[in-house]
Amino acid sequence: MADCDLCGVSIPTVCPVKVFEPRFENSYPEGKWKGLCERCLDSAKKVYDAHSEEKEEGICMLPGDSFGTCDLCGNATQLYGVDVDVPSFTKVYEKETRHLCRKCLEGSNDAYGRKDECFGEHH
């Protein structure tokens, strides 16, 4: 079993996403692998696509974007809100917003291309 690094759900397989964590730059100069579940990967892909479309139109930031610390890599930079379903004891899932930096969104976009390899084609 593996845990998703964004929402915390425990599932048999997660899709690896390469992220660069500044605090581990000496130990892992090429970056580290984090695991995302299929739902978080889909949510990050939606935000990446929306940001790419807005960037082509010349808009610098999407509404709701902010500056702070990335929830996946810990880098302090411009962030983009990603809605994820976090497991809950009172409800099955609760919607929460996690904040990812541009590099983590790009890494999740690359991982989205390998999604069928990670989760199989029946999903």
N, C-alpha and C positions, 0 to 999 in steps of 0.2 A: 504494500500500500504506500501511496505517496500523497503528500499534501500540496495543494495549490498554494503558491507563494503569494497570491493576491487575495483570494477569498478564504482560504483555509480549509476548503472541502477536501476530504480524504477519499481518493479514488484509486483504482488499480494502476492507471497510467496517466501521466501528465506529459505535456508537450514541452520539450526543452527550449528555452529562450535565452540567448546569450546577452548578458548585460554587463556593463562596466561599472564596478563599484569603486569609487574614488578611495575609500578607506583601505581597500585591498589591492591598490595599484602595484605595490611591490611584490606581493605574493602571486597575484594573477594579472600580469600585464596585458594579457589578451582578453580578459573578461572572465566572468563566471557564468555558470548555467543555472537558471531558475526554472521551475516547472509551473506551467499554467494549465488549468483545466480548459475544457472545450468552451464553456460559457464565457470565461474571462478572455480567452483568445478571440472569440467572436466579438465581444464588446470592445476590446482594444482595436480590432480591425476596423470596426465602424467609426471609432474616433479618428483613427489614422486616415481613413478614406475621407471623412468630413473635413479634416484639417488640410489634406492635400488639395481638395476641391477649393477650399477657401483661399489657400495660398496661391493657387493659379489665378484667382480673381483679384489678388493683391491685398487681401485682408490679412493683417499680421496676427491677430489673436481672435479666437472664437469666443463668443459670449460664455462666461463661466470659467475661462482659463485664468490661471493665477501664477504667482511665484511662490516657491517654497521647497520642501524636501520631497523627492520622489519616493513613493511607497514601495517600489521594487528595488531600486539601486541605492537610494539614500543621497543622491546628488542634489545639491541646492541649485535650482534653475527654474525656468518657466515650465509650468505643469499643465496637463490637460486632464480633465475629469473623465473617468471611465466608470460607468455604472456596472456594479457587480452584484451577484446574488450571494449573500453571506449566509451560511447555515445558521439556523436559530432553533432554540429549544421550544419557544412559544409558537413560532410559525415554522413552516418548512424552510422558507428563505426570506430574508429581508434585503431590500434594495439599499445599497450603500454606494457612495462615490469614493473611489480610490483615485489618487492623482499620480500620473506617470509623466516622465520627461520625454522629450522628443526621441532620444536614443533608445529608450525602452519601447516606445511605440514602433520605431523602425525594426527593432529586434523581434517584436511580436508579429509585425507584418511579415518578416522573413519566415518566422515559425509557422504562420498561417499557411504559407505555401507548402509546408511539410505536414499539414494537419492530417491528411489521409494516412500518412505513414505512421503517425503517432497513435491515432485512435481507430484506425481501420476504416474501410470504406462503408461499413454498414451504419455508421452514425450519421 
